[in-house]
């Protein structure tokens, strides 16, 4: 919180806190939320009185938060709610937007590496990397530079192979990290920051490519029946599931979908895909149209946001990809479906659609276009779904011959004609 002090008499504080709670109600916060805040307000007032504080300040609010956090009387959820209330009350007292979240912790680059770090990110942008990809690189390389700093490296040109190995060995998710590290080291070499190309020192990570997670038709029926569409949450989530399941929309495209993207007259959905930045046009199927109209007309909050899918409690904000995953995962679990090692978000529903299309003998190239893949090579992923066609490619195992047949006959005690390679 910002260091800011305001004169608050004890009676005045009571009035301000009450005005704060009434203001939340006016913004559309639920009675339940405000009631929870009222309990916290009482605790805060008691803290002020016990410590003889007559001035409200951010420091006092932080002190109250620390006292509560250190106490074992409160659950994590209670502390989280308390923190949200304090930030909103501080915003109210300062005249800021009450929808502000707790400030994000910004990871800073060690000062000695700031120049080369900024040049690397700018190089990515000049090469037309999407901002989301640049951010992924930023976070990964920040970890690298912090490790260099912790190892005593004061100049990026002085790193040695041991620095590379130590960093790589300490990373848990190597498959999503090694290519970024390799690219950064190659950048340093090409720009003559390093005399040697250390990118060759970064080990390649090999991992098996599992068969995509899919759900059976009976499981999908279970899932759809388990969503209570008599509630606002159910109507919204049912529409989300239908978009992923019947049209194969990615999570990012679902959260970014605008009301203007849906043409109910022409029965189509048109949008720019987040991943590829290419336009996509899909038929508005009757069951999807029905679910969207039900949500838009009776469940979606009445606000100015252009996004279709919003939180149902104020402040009304577009859903995030993580929330989309959480909602779908919760519905799959509540349907009594055994997830096992399968994925359980929108991507698994998207892959289920691909599986069904392949099973219906829809050409791979058509499946590719429906799912919004721009690379023709992506067709190879759909072969994994086509089990029946793969069976037709199997060849018979020939009988063992020569020394191998003799060896197997000795070991197994069978006839050579019955032994196969």
GIRAZI-V892867 format. One record per backbone hydrogen bond with DSSP energy under -1.0 kcal/mol. CO is the residue of the C=O (numbers start at 1). NH is the residue of the N-H. E is the energy in kcal/mol with one decimal. If there is no record, write none. Layout:
CO&NH&E, CO&NH&E
//
This chain:
2&4&-1.0, 4&58&-1.1, 6&56&-2.0, 9&13&-3.0, 10&14&-1.5, 11&15&-1.5, 12&16&-2.6, 13&17&-2.9, 14&18&-2.0, 15&19&-2.6, 16&20&-2.4, 17&21&-2.0, 18&22&-2.2, 19&23&-2.3, 20&24&-1.8, 21&25&-1.7, 22&26&-2.1, 23&27&-1.4, 24&29&-2.4, 25&28&-1.2, 30&34&-2.2, 31&35&-2.4, 32&36&-2.1, 33&37&-2.2, 34&38&-2.1, 35&39&-1.6, 36&40&-1.5, 37&41&-2.9, 38&42&-2.0, 39&43&-1.7, 40&44&-2.5, 41&45&-2.6, 42&46&-2.1, 43&47&-2.0, 44&48&-2.2, 45&49&-2.3, 46&50&-2.7, 47&51&-1.5, 48&53&-2.5, 49&52&-1.1, 54&8&-1.1, 56&6&-2.9, 57&61&-1.9, 58&62&-2.5, 59&63&-2.2, 60&64&-2.4, 61&65&-2.3, 62&66&-2.5, 63&67&-2.3, 64&68&-2.2, 65&69&-2.6, 66&70&-2.1, 75&79&-2.2, 76&80&-2.3, 77&81&-2.4, 78&82&-2.6, 79&83&-2.4, 80&84&-2.0, 81&85&-2.3, 82&86&-2.4, 83&87&-2.1, 84&88&-1.9, 85&89&-2.6, 86&90&-2.5, 87&91&-2.0, 88&92&-2.3, 89&93&-2.5, 90&94&-1.7, 91&96&-2.9, 97&100&-1.5, 110&113&-2.2, 113&117&-2.2, 114&118&-2.3, 115&119&-1.9, 116&120&-2.0, 117&121&-2.0, 118&122&-2.2, 119&123&-2.1, 120&124&-1.8, 121&125&-1.9, 122&126&-2.4, 123&127&-1.2, 124&129&-2.2, 125&128&-1.8, 130&134&-2.4, 131&135&-2.2, 132&136&-1.6, 133&137&-2.2, 134&138&-2.6, 135&139&-2.3, 136&140&-2.1, 137&141&-2.9, 138&142&-1.9, 139&143&-1.4, 140&144&-1.4, 141&145&-2.8, 142&146&-2.3, 143&147&-1.9, 144&148&-2.3, 145&149&-2.3, 146&150&-2.5, 147&151&-1.6, 148&153&-2.6, 149&152&-1.6, 155&158&-2.4, 156&159&-1.2, 160&163&-1.5, 160&164&-1.1, 161&165&-2.4, 162&166&-2.5, 163&167&-1.8, 164&168&-2.4, 165&169&-2.6, 166&170&-1.2, 168&171&-1.0, 172&174&-1.5, 174&177&-1.4, 174&178&-2.5, 177&181&-2.3, 178&182&-2.5, 179&183&-2.1, 180&184&-2.2, 181&185&-2.3, 182&186&-2.0, 183&187&-2.0, 184&188&-2.1, 185&189&-1.9, 186&190&-2.7, 187&191&-1.9, 188&193&-2.8, 188&194&-1.5, 189&192&-1.8, 196&198&-1.4, 197&200&-1.1, 198&201&-1.6, 199&202&-1.1, 216&220&-2.3, 217&221&-2.2, 218&222&-2.0, 219&223&-2.5, 220&224&-2.5, 221&225&-2.0, 222&226&-1.5, 227&229&-1.2, 228&231&-1.4, 231&235&-2.2, 232&236&-2.2, 233&237&-2.7, 234&238&-2.4, 235&239&-1.7, 236&240&-1.8, 237&241&-2.6, 238&242&-2.3, 239&243&-1.8, 240&244&-1.8, 241&245&-2.8, 242&246&-2.8, 243&249&-1.9, 250&254&-1.9, 251&255&-2.3, 252&256&-1.3, 257&308&-2.6, 258&261&-1.2, 259&262&-1.3, 261&270&-2.6, 263&268&-1.8, 267&284&-2.2, 268&263&-2.9, 269&282&-2.7, 271&280&-2.8, 273&277&-2.0, 278&273&-2.8, 280&271&-2.1, 282&269&-2.9, 283&285&-1.4, 285&289&-2.8, 286&290&-2.4, 287&291&-1.7, 288&292&-2.5, 289&293&-2.5, 290&294&-2.1, 291&295&-1.9, 292&296&-3.2, 293&297&-2.2, 294&298&-1.5, 295&299&-2.3, 295&300&-2.7, 301&303&-1.3, 306&259&-2.4, 309&319&-1.9, 317&311&-2.5, 320&324&-2.1, 321&325&-2.3, 322&326&-2.3, 323&327&-2.7, 324&328&-2.2, 325&329&-2.9, 326&330&-2.3, 327&331&-2.1, 328&332&-2.4, 329&333&-2.3, 330&334&-2.6, 331&335&-1.3, 332&337&-1.6, 333&336&-1.9, 339&342&-1.9, 345&349&-1.1, 346&350&-2.2, 347&351&-2.3, 348&352&-1.6, 349&353&-1.9, 350&354&-1.8, 351&355&-2.4, 352&356&-2.2, 353&357&-2.5, 354&358&-2.4, 355&359&-2.3, 356&360&-1.4, 357&362&-2.4, 358&361&-1.8, 363&367&-2.1, 364&368&-2.6, 365&369&-1.7, 366&370&-2.4, 367&371&-2.2, 368&373&-2.5, 375&378&-1.9, 376&379&-1.7, 377&380&-1.8, 378&381&-1.5, 379&382&-1.4, 382&385&-1.2, 385&387&-2.2, 386&390&-2.0, 387&391&-2.1, 388&392&-1.4, 391&394&-1.3, 398&421&-1.8, 401&405&-1.2, 402&406&-2.0, 403&407&-2.7, 404&408&-2.6, 405&409&-2.3, 406&410&-1.9, 407&411&-2.3, 408&412&-3.0, 409&413&-1.9, 415&418&-1.6, 416&419&-1.2, 419&400&-2.8
//
